[in-house]
Amino acid sequence: MDRGFTEIVAAWSSELTFDALPDDVVELGRQCLLDWFGVTLAGSREPTARIAREVAQADAGSDGGATIVGTAARLAPSADRKGVV
C-alpha cells in the first residue's frame, strides 16, 4: 500500500532539523511569527474577541494553563474550543 500525503509530510517533517533550513526560510518564519503575534495582539482588543473570550471563560473557567494572547486570562485547553480563542 502506498503511503498517503500526510504520512509522507509527517515523516519528512519529523526528521527535519533547524540547521537544515535555508537562512531565507528561517527569516521568513520569523517574520510570519511576528506578524501573527502582532495581528493576534491587536485583534485581542476587538469586540468579537472579547465575546469569544467571555464565552470560553464561562464554559471552562479561568484556572487553566492556556494563555490567551493579549490578556491575563488563562483557560484549560479543550478540543471543543480549539481555535476559537
N, C-alpha and C positions, 0 to 999 in steps of 0.2 A: 504494500500500500504506500502510495506517495505521501510525503509529508505536506501538510497544508501550509499556507502562507503564514499564519500566526505562529505555528511551530517553528518555521524557518527563521522568522524575525526574532522570536524569543530566544532561540539557540544562539543566533548571531549576537544579539544584544547582551546576553548573559556572559559572553566571553570577551566583550569589548572592554578595553581599559581606557582610562582618561588620556594616558600618554599616546594612545594610538589615534586620537582625534587631531585633525589638522588645526593649526592655530586659528584660521578664519572661522572654523566651525565652533571652536571654544568661544571666540569673541562674539559670534552671533548668538550663541547660547546665553552668554552674559547679558547681552542687550535685550534679548527676549525675556529673560528673568526679571531684569529691572523694569521693563515695560509692563509686564504682568503685575509686578508689585505696585507700580505707580497707579495703574488704572484700577487695581483692586482697592488700594487705599482711598483713592478719590471716590470710587463707587460705593465704598462703605458708608459714605455720608448721604447717599441718595435715599429718598423716602421708601422706595421699593426694598432696598437692602435692610432698612430699619424694620419694616413689616416682616420680612422673611426671618430676620434675627429674633424678633419677638415671638413669632410662631414656633420657631425651633426651640427657644428657651422655655416656652410654656409647655412644650411637648417633653423635653428632656431635662429641664432644669439647667442650672449653670455651674454644676460641680464637676465638669468633665475635663479631659485633658487636651481637647482640640481647641486651638486658638482661632478666634475669628479675627482676621486681619483688620486693623484699623479700630479695634475696640479692646476693652479689657475683658470682654466676655469669653468664657470657655464653655464648650459643650462636650458631652460624652459623644464619641464617634458613633455613628449609626448609619447602616446601609440605607435606611429609609429616607434619610436626609442627604445622602451623598450628592454633593454638587449643588445643593440648594443654598447653603450659607457658606 
